[in-house]
Amino acid sequence: MNSFTMTLPLLFPQKRKNKLLNLFFLLSMLTTMPVQAQHLIGVRSGYNISGIDFQRNDMPKSISTLKNISLLYTYYHPLWNGHFFGLQTGVSFMEQGFSEPGSHPELYDITRYQVFTIPVVSQFHVDFWKMRLLLNLGAFGGYRLSANQSIYTATGEKIEKDYIFDCYDTRPDYGFIGGGGLAYRIKPFEIQFECNYQYSLSMLYSPKKYSNTSYIYVYPRQLIFSLSLFFQLSK
């Protein structure tokens, strides 16, 4: 017995060898399984119920809008035959906003923001028959491009004007996304119905915008119902 054979058990005890063998077996399975990655590209349109979290009271109300369009790319990777994990990203243009009491006792003033966002979402899915059950969890980053306001005078006259951003306004936007949905596949197309909740961690403006003593924290939020049409680039 040579010295190398005698020192081998010392360098690799039995437990360590078993762990190495298990790791090698797992890596072998992952590298030899059939490749079933799927690449999808598509468009999405949505219906937004948009509002803000305002800590003082519940006077601001939500508004609804159909201005929500996205160009998306989805990758379902082949881990465990591709039945569980995916990644989705793209570009989105949407309208957000809220309404609040103004000069008129019955009509609410409305502020609308045009926002560009880039979502990065882990899309967990379970495939069955021609369907997919979807579960989304991720984040987004974006920028508030512009804003406009509909203001009512005390006599009920409606005035439309552009909102002018100042040094207190926060234009970069970021936050998290969560939700789910259902997909129907007719190869090479796929139709997805989803409901997602989007919450901004970026305030609309500095807490000191209106007062240096009484801070106001305002966070946008969206409930989005959407319909997407995807084209599968690979089998």
C-alpha contacts under 8 A as a table, 3 or more apart, distances in Angstrom:
res1	aa1	res2	aa2	distance
1	M	5	T	6.40
1	M	6	M	6.99
2	N	5	T	5.54
2	N	6	M	6.52
3	S	6	M	5.05
3	S	7	T	6.22
4	F	7	T	5.30
4	F	8	L	6.19
5	T	8	L	5.33
5	T	9	P	7.80
6	M	9	P	6.85
6	M	10	L	7.84
7	T	10	L	5.23
7	T	11	L	6.40
8	L	11	L	5.21
8	L	12	F	6.08
9	P	12	F	5.11
9	P	13	P	5.33
9	P	14	Q	7.46
10	L	13	P	5.98
12	F	16	R	5.90
12	F	17	K	5.90
13	P	16	R	5.34
13	P	17	K	6.20
14	Q	17	K	5.07
14	Q	18	N	6.21
15	K	18	N	5.11
15	K	19	K	6.33
16	R	19	K	5.13
16	R	20	L	6.21
17	K	20	L	5.04
17	K	21	L	6.09
18	N	21	L	5.07
18	N	22	N	6.18
19	K	22	N	5.11
19	K	23	L	6.15
20	L	23	L	5.11
20	L	24	F	6.08
21	L	24	F	5.04
21	L	25	F	6.10
22	N	25	F	5.05
22	N	26	L	6.22
23	L	26	L	5.15
23	L	27	L	6.19
24	F	27	L	5.20
24	F	28	S	6.07
25	F	28	S	5.08
25	F	29	M	6.32
26	L	29	M	5.18
26	L	30	L	6.36
27	L	30	L	5.15
27	L	31	T	6.14
28	S	31	T	5.26
28	S	32	T	6.03
29	M	32	T	5.34
29	M	33	M	5.99
30	L	33	M	5.68
30	L	79	L	7.24
33	M	81	N	7.88
34	P	78	P	7.88
34	P	81	N	7.63
35	V	78	P	5.83
35	V	81	N	7.81
36	Q	77	H	7.08
36	Q	78	P	4.95
36	Q	81	N	6.45
36	Q	82	G	6.39
36	Q	235	K	7.33
37	A	75	Y	7.26
37	A	76	Y	5.66
37	A	77	H	4.56
37	A	78	P	4.80
37	A	82	G	6.71
37	A	234	S	7.68
37	A	235	K	7.72
38	Q	75	Y	5.77
38	Q	76	Y	5.04
38	Q	77	H	6.50
38	Q	78	P	7.93
38	Q	232	Q	7.01
38	Q	233	L	7.26
38	Q	234	S	5.61
38	Q	235	K	6.30
39	H	73	Y	7.42
39	H	74	T	5.93
39	H	75	Y	4.83
39	H	76	Y	6.61
39	H	232	Q	5.87
39	H	233	L	5.33
39	H	234	S	5.78
40	L	73	Y	5.73
40	L	74	T	5.03
40	L	75	Y	6.44
40	L	230	F	5.94
40	L	231	F	5.45
40	L	232	Q	4.42
40	L	233	L	5.63
40	L	234	S	7.72
41	I	71	L	7.64
41	I	72	L	5.73
41	I	73	Y	4.53
41	I	74	T	6.34
41	I	230	F	5.35
41	I	231	F	5.47
41	I	232	Q	6.70
41	I	233	L	7.32
42	G	71	L	5.97
42	G	72	L	5.38
42	G	73	Y	6.60
42	G	228	S	6.89
42	G	229	L	5.43
42	G	230	F	3.96
42	G	231	F	5.96
43	V	69	I	7.25
43	V	70	S	5.54
43	V	71	L	4.70
43	V	72	L	6.04
43	V	228	S	5.64
43	V	229	L	5.65
43	V	230	F	6.62
44	R	68	N	7.94
44	R	69	I	5.62
44	R	70	S	4.97
44	R	71	L	6.55
44	R	72	L	7.49
44	R	226	S	6.64
44	R	227	L	5.70
44	R	228	S	4.12
44	R	229	L	6.52
45	S	66	L	7.87
45	S	68	N	5.57
45	S	69	I	4.72
45	S	70	S	6.59
45	S	226	S	5.59
45	S	227	L	5.60
45	S	228	S	6.42
46	G	66	L	6.12
46	G	67	K	7.28
46	G	68	N	5.09
46	G	69	I	6.66
46	G	224	I	6.21
46	G	225	F	5.44
46	G	226	S	3.98
46	G	227	L	6.30
47	Y	64	S	7.17
47	Y	65	T	5.94
47	Y	66	L	4.73
47	Y	67	K	7.35
47	Y	68	N	6.79
47	Y	224	I	5.63
47	Y	225	F	5.18
47	Y	226	S	6.22
48	N	64	S	5.40
48	N	65	T	5.24
48	N	66	L	6.30
48	N	67	K	7.81
48	N	68	N	7.35
48	N	95	E	7.96
48	N	96	Q	7.73
48	N	222	Q	6.30
48	N	223	L	5.76
48	N	224	I	4.61
48	N	225	F	6.58
49	I	62	S	6.41
49	I	63	I	5.77
49	I	64	S	4.52
49	I	65	T	6.80
49	I	222	Q	5.69
49	I	223	L	5.12
49	I	224	I	6.43
50	S	62	S	5.26
50	S	63	I	5.33
50	S	64	S	6.01
50	S	65	T	7.77
50	S	96	Q	5.58
50	S	97	G	5.72
50	S	98	F	6.47
50	S	220	P	7.52
50	S	221	R	5.99
50	S	222	Q	4.53
50	S	223	L	6.49
51	G	60	P	7.64
51	G	61	K	6.35
51	G	62	S	4.23
51	G	63	I	6.43
51	G	96	Q	7.42
51	G	97	G	5.81
51	G	98	F	4.86
51	G	99	S	7.91
51	G	220	P	5.91
51	G	221	R	5.52
51	G	222	Q	6.47
52	I	60	P	7.26
52	I	61	K	7.82
52	I	62	S	7.34
52	I	97	G	7.62
52	I	98	F	6.56
52	I	218	V	6.32
52	I	219	Y	5.39
52	I	220	P	4.30
52	I	221	R	5.63
53	D	217	Y	7.93
53	D	218	V	5.59
53	D	219	Y	5.11
53	D	220	P	6.34
53	D	221	R	7.26
54	F	57	N	6.48
54	F	58	D	6.97
54	F	60	P	7.54
54	F	216	I	7.56
54	F	217	Y	6.35
54	F	218	V	5.12
54	F	219	Y	7.08
55	Q	58	D	7.92
55	Q	216	I	7.31
55	Q	217	Y	6.64
55	Q	218	V	7.46
56	R	216	I	7.73
57	N	60	P	7.96
58	D	61	K	7.40
59	M	100	E	6.27
59	M	101	P	7.18
60	P	98	F	6.48
60	P	99	S	5.48
60	P	100	E	4.47
60	P	101	P	7.33
61	K	98	F	5.81
61	K	99	S	5.08
61	K	100	E	6.21
62	S	97	G	7.39
62	S	98	F	5.08
62	S	99	S	6.29
63	I	97	G	6.55
63	I	98	F	5.49
63	I	99	S	6.63
65	T	68	N	7.76
65	T	95	E	6.79
65	T	96	Q	7.72
66	L	95	E	7.92
67	K	93	F	7.70
67	K	94	M	5.40
67	K	95	E	5.46
68	N	92	S	7.26
68	N	93	F	5.83
68	N	94	M	4.18
68	N	95	E	6.45
69	I	92	S	5.82
69	I	93	F	5.53
69	I	94	M	6.41
70	S	90	G	7.13
70	S	91	V	5.68
70	S	92	S	4.16
70	S	93	F	6.32
71	L	90	G	5.60
71	L	91	V	5.51
71	L	92	S	6.48
72	L	88	Q	6.98
72	L	89	T	5.75
72	L	90	G	4.25
72	L	91	V	6.55
73	Y	88	Q	5.70
73	Y	89	T	5.52
73	Y	90	G	5.77
74	T	86	G	6.99
74	T	87	L	5.71
74	T	88	Q	4.32
74	T	89	T	6.61
75	Y	86	G	5.43
75	Y	87	L	5.23
75	Y	88	Q	6.37
76	Y	82	G	6.19
76	Y	85	F	6.10
76	Y	86	G	4.13
76	Y	87	L	6.51
77	H	82	G	5.50
77	H	85	F	6.50
77	H	86	G	5.98
78	P	81	N	5.03
78	P	82	G	4.10
78	P	83	H	7.80
79	L	82	G	5.26
79	L	83	H	7.79
79	L	84	F	7.81
79	L	85	F	7.39
80	W	83	H	6.55
80	W	84	F	7.45
82	G	85	F	6.52
83	H	125	H	6.32
83	H	126	V	5.44
83	H	127	D	5.80
84	F	124	F	5.28
84	F	125	H	4.79
84	F	126	V	5.62
84	F	127	D	7.94
85	F	122	S	7.30
85	F	123	Q	6.25
85	F	124	F	4.70
85	F	125	H	6.22
86	G	122	S	5.84
86	G	123	Q	4.86
86	G	124	F	5.86
86	G	125	H	7.42
87	L	120	V	7.36
87	L	121	V	5.84
87	L	122	S	4.72
87	L	123	Q	5.53
88	Q	119	P	7.62
88	Q	120	V	5.89
88	Q	121	V	5.12
88	Q	122	S	6.36
88	Q	123	Q	6.57
89	T	118	I	6.87
89	T	119	P	5.30
89	T	120	V	4.70
89	T	121	V	6.37
90	G	118	I	5.81
90	G	119	P	6.24
90	G	120	V	7.58
91	V	116	F	7.41
91	V	117	T	5.98
91	V	118	I	4.81
91	V	119	P	6.93
92	S	116	F	5.78
92	S	117	T	5.15
92	S	118	I	6.22
92	S	119	P	7.73
93	F	114	Q	7.29
93	F	115	V	5.84
93	F	116	F	4.70
93	F	117	T	6.44
94	M	114	Q	5.98
94	M	115	V	5.43
94	M	116	F	6.61
95	E	112	R	6.53
95	E	113	Y	5.53
95	E	114	Q	4.71
95	E	115	V	6.08
96	Q	112	R	5.59
96	Q	113	Y	5.03
96	Q	114	Q	6.51
96	Q	115	V	7.18
96	Q	220	P	7.88
96	Q	222	Q	7.53
97	G	110	I	7.32
97	G	111	T	5.40
97	G	112	R	4.29
97	G	113	Y	5.70
97	G	220	P	7.68
98	F	110	I	5.89
98	F	111	T	5.68
98	F	112	R	6.81
99	S	108	Y	5.80
99	S	109	D	5.42
99	S	110	I	4.27
99	S	111	T	6.27
100	E	108	Y	5.25
100	E	109	D	5.42
100	E	110	I	6.61
101	P	104	H	7.54
101	P	105	P	7.51
101	P	106	E	7.99
101	P	107	L	7.09
101	P	108	Y	4.78
101	P	109	D	6.07
102	G	105	P	7.25
102	G	107	L	7.31
102	G	108	Y	5.89
102	G	109	D	5.65
102	G	151	I	7.32
102	G	152	Y	6.91
102	G	153	T	7.81
103	S	152	Y	6.50
103	S	153	T	5.48
103	S	154	A	5.04
104	H	107	L	5.50
104	H	108	Y	7.33
104	H	152	Y	6.08
104	H	153	T	5.73
104	H	154	A	4.32
104	H	155	T	6.87
104	H	156	G	6.32
105	P	154	A	7.36
107	L	152	Y	6.77
107	L	156	G	7.53
108	Y	151	I	7.66
108	Y	152	Y	7.28
109	D	149	Q	7.26
109	D	150	S	5.63
109	D	151	I	4.73
109	D	152	Y	6.20
110	I	149	Q	5.61
110	I	150	S	5.13
110	I	151	I	6.69
111	T	147	A	7.06
111	T	148	N	5.91
111	T	149	Q	4.49
111	T	150	S	6.57
112	R	147	A	5.46
112	R	148	N	5.48
112	R	149	Q	6.33
113	Y	144	R	6.61
113	Y	145	L	7.46
113	Y	146	S	5.89
113	Y	147	A	4.26
113	Y	148	N	6.73
114	Q	144	R	6.02
114	Q	145	L	5.61
114	Q	146	S	5.37
114	Q	147	A	5.97
115	V	142	G	6.95
115	V	143	Y	5.75
115	V	144	R	4.44
115	V	145	L	5.55
115	V	146	S	7.40
116	F	142	G	5.33
116	F	143	Y	5.37
116	F	144	R	6.46
116	F	145	L	6.85
117	T	140	F	6.52
117	T	141	G	5.54
117	T	142	G	3.88
117	T	143	Y	6.47
117	T	173	D	7.86
118	I	140	F	5.51
118	I	141	G	5.42
118	I	142	G	5.98
119	P	138	G	7.49
119	P	139	A	5.97
119	P	140	F	4.16
119	P	141	G	6.58
120	V	138	G	5.79
120	V	139	A	5.56
120	V	140	F	5.91
121	V	136	N	6.30
121	V	137	L	5.57
121	V	138	G	4.06
121	V	139	A	6.25
121	V	177	I	7.48
122	S	136	N	5.83
122	S	137	L	5.39
122	S	138	G	5.76
123	Q	134	L	6.49
123	Q	135	L	5.66
123	Q	136	N	4.66
123	Q	137	L	6.66
124	F	134	L	5.83
124	F	135	L	5.04
124	F	136	N	6.34
125	H	132	R	6.10
125	H	133	L	5.32
125	H	134	L	4.57
125	H	135	L	6.19
126	V	132	R	5.53
126	V	133	L	5.16
126	V	134	L	6.88
127	D	130	K	7.53
127	D	131	M	5.89
127	D	132	R	4.48
127	D	133	L	6.53
128	F	131	M	5.35
128	F	132	R	6.23
130	K	184	Y	5.90
130	K	185	R	5.22
130	K	186	I	7.31
131	M	182	L	7.07
131	M	183	A	5.38
131	M	184	Y	4.65
131	M	185	R	6.00
132	R	182	L	5.73
132	R	183	A	4.86
132	R	184	Y	6.60
132	R	185	R	7.93
133	L	180	G	7.76
133	L	181	G	6.26
133	L	182	L	4.89
133	L	183	A	6.55
134	L	180	G	5.12
134	L	181	G	4.98
134	L	182	L	5.72
134	L	183	A	7.35
135	L	178	G	7.84
135	L	179	G	6.03
135	L	180	G	4.27
135	L	181	G	6.67
136	N	177	I	7.36
136	N	178	G	5.28
136	N	179	G	5.07
136	N	180	G	5.44
136	N	196	N	7.79
137	L	176	F	7.73
137	L	177	I	5.76
137	L	178	G	4.57
137	L	179	G	6.77
138	G	176	F	5.74
138	G	177	I	5.14
138	G	178	G	6.51
139	A	174	Y	7.43
139	A	175	G	5.67
139	A	176	F	4.03
139	A	177	I	5.36
140	F	174	Y	5.43
140	F	175	G	5.61
140	F	176	F	6.03
140	F	177	I	7.14
141	G	172	P	7.67
141	G	173	D	5.67
141	G	174	Y	4.23
141	G	175	G	6.80
142	G	172	P	5.90
142	G	173	D	4.73
142	G	174	Y	5.99
143	Y	171	R	5.59
143	Y	172	P	4.44
143	Y	173	D	5.25
144	R	147	A	7.87
144	R	171	R	4.85
144	R	172	P	6.27
144	R	173	D	6.82
145	L	171	R	7.43
146	S	163	Y	7.43
147	A	162	D	6.13
147	A	163	Y	5.16
147	A	164	I	7.64
148	N	160	E	7.33
148	N	161	K	5.74
148	N	162	D	4.20
148	N	163	Y	4.80
149	Q	160	E	5.83
149	Q	161	K	5.44
149	Q	162	D	6.13
149	Q	163	Y	6.22
150	S	158	K	6.55
150	S	159	I	5.69
150	S	160	E	4.74
150	S	161	K	6.72
151	I	158	K	5.69
151	I	159	I	5.11
151	I	160	E	6.48
152	Y	155	T	7.74
152	Y	156	G	5.45
152	Y	157	E	5.37
152	Y	158	K	4.57
152	Y	159	I	6.16
153	T	156	G	5.21
153	T	157	E	5.25
153	T	158	K	6.64
153	T	159	I	7.73
154	A	157	E	7.47
165	F	168	Y	7.86
165	F	169	D	5.92
166	D	169	D	5.59
168	Y	205	Y	5.53
168	Y	206	S	5.19
168	Y	208	K	7.66
168	Y	209	K	5.65
169	D	204	L	6.15
169	D	205	Y	4.05
169	D	206	S	6.21
169	D	209	K	7.88
170	T	173	D	7.68
170	T	202	S	7.30
170	T	203	M	6.44
170	T	204	L	5.34
170	T	205	Y	4.85
170	T	206	S	6.93
171	R	204	L	7.34
172	P	202	S	7.23
173	D	200	S	6.71
173	D	201	L	7.53
173	D	202	S	5.34
173	D	203	M	7.99
174	Y	200	S	5.56
174	Y	201	L	5.88
174	Y	202	S	5.74
175	G	198	Q	7.26
175	G	199	Y	5.61
175	G	200	S	4.26
175	G	201	L	4.79
175	G	202	S	6.96
176	F	198	Q	5.93
176	F	199	Y	5.68
176	F	200	S	6.76
176	F	201	L	7.78
177	I	196	N	6.71
177	I	197	Y	5.73
177	I	198	Q	4.61
177	I	199	Y	6.68
178	G	196	N	5.53
178	G	197	Y	5.38
178	G	198	Q	6.70
179	G	194	E	7.41
179	G	195	C	5.73
179	G	196	N	4.11
179	G	197	Y	5.97
180	G	194	E	5.63
180	G	195	C	5.77
180	G	196	N	6.36
181	G	192	Q	7.03
181	G	193	F	5.44
181	G	194	E	4.02
181	G	195	C	6.14
182	L	192	Q	5.79
182	L	193	F	5.38
182	L	194	E	6.48
183	A	190	E	6.68
183	A	191	I	5.47
183	A	192	Q	4.16
183	A	193	F	6.18
184	Y	190	E	5.72
184	Y	191	I	5.24
184	Y	192	Q	6.45
185	R	188	P	7.68
185	R	189	F	6.09
185	R	190	E	4.38
185	R	191	I	6.43
186	I	189	F	5.14
186	I	190	E	5.89
187	K	190	E	6.86
187	K	232	Q	7.24
188	P	231	F	5.75
188	P	232	Q	5.08
188	P	233	L	7.68
189	F	229	L	7.08
189	F	230	F	5.60
189	F	231	F	4.66
189	F	232	Q	6.04
190	E	229	L	5.87
190	E	230	F	4.98
190	E	231	F	6.38
190	E	232	Q	7.44
191	I	227	L	7.24
191	I	228	S	5.63
191	I	229	L	4.80
191	I	230	F	6.35
192	Q	226	S	8.00
192	Q	227	L	5.76
192	Q	228	S	5.01
192	Q	229	L	6.59
192	Q	230	F	7.98
193	F	225	F	7.70
193	F	226	S	5.94
193	F	227	L	4.91
193	F	228	S	6.65
194	E	225	F	5.87
194	E	226	S	5.32
194	E	227	L	6.63
195	C	223	L	7.25
195	C	224	I	5.63
195	C	225	F	4.59
195	C	226	S	6.40
196	N	223	L	6.01
196	N	224	I	5.26
196	N	225	F	6.69
197	Y	221	R	7.55
197	Y	222	Q	5.83
197	Y	223	L	4.73
197	Y	224	I	6.29
198	Q	221	R	5.68
198	Q	222	Q	5.04
198	Q	223	L	6.44
198	Q	224	I	7.69
199	Y	219	Y	7.61
199	Y	220	P	6.33
199	Y	221	R	4.46
199	Y	222	Q	6.45
200	S	203	M	7.22
200	S	219	Y	5.91
200	S	220	P	5.42
200	S	221	R	6.05
201	L	219	Y	6.55
202	S	219	Y	6.57
203	M	206	S	6.95
203	M	217	Y	6.71
203	M	218	V	5.39
203	M	219	Y	4.84
203	M	220	P	7.23
204	L	218	V	5.85
204	L	219	Y	6.19
204	L	220	P	7.08
205	Y	209	K	6.72
205	Y	217	Y	7.88
205	Y	218	V	7.18
206	S	209	K	5.37
206	S	216	I	7.83
206	S	217	Y	7.55
207	P	210	Y	7.53
207	P	211	S	7.72
207	P	215	Y	4.69
207	P	216	I	4.56
207	P	217	Y	5.37
207	P	218	V	7.89
208	K	211	S	5.11
208	K	212	N	5.12
208	K	213	T	7.73
208	K	214	S	7.61
208	K	215	Y	5.59
208	K	216	I	7.00
209	K	212	N	7.67
209	K	216	I	7.95
210	Y	215	Y	7.84
210	Y	216	I	7.84
211	S	214	S	5.47
211	S	215	Y	6.29
212	N	215	Y	6.74
232	Q	235	K	7.12
